[in-house]
Amino acid sequence: MLRILRVESEGGRVVLDLRGRIANEWVELLERECADAIRSGFRVALDLIGVTFIGRSGLEALRRLRSAGVEIGACSPLLADTLEQEGIAPGPVRRDAHDGDGLGRNGGATAG
């Protein structure tokens, strides 16, 4: 399962806070959410701190998203090492706006 919480920031940027697994059928959901945000004029950043697993299809999607200008970061040291080995060096994801509970102002998407 992959849960995506959308946190809109100031200045045309949106952070997608990911929870769960980036693999198989969840990859399409992630790519669709990113594409929708980009089409709406947002710069997109992915917060991977809640990601527990990234499959081969997920790594390929993250590579495509990075090439499309999506910022990738805020992950565990183990995932950071995996991403670096795959040529997807993560960076920090700054959150400019959120409501006090860390879930963001807007809802998100959940699949599964």
Secondary structure by P-SEA (a helix, b strand, c coil): cbbbbbbbbcccbbbbbbcccccccaaaaaaaaaaaaaaaccbbbbbccccccccaaaaaaaaaaaaaccccccccaaaaaaaaaacccccbbbbccccccccccbbbbbcc
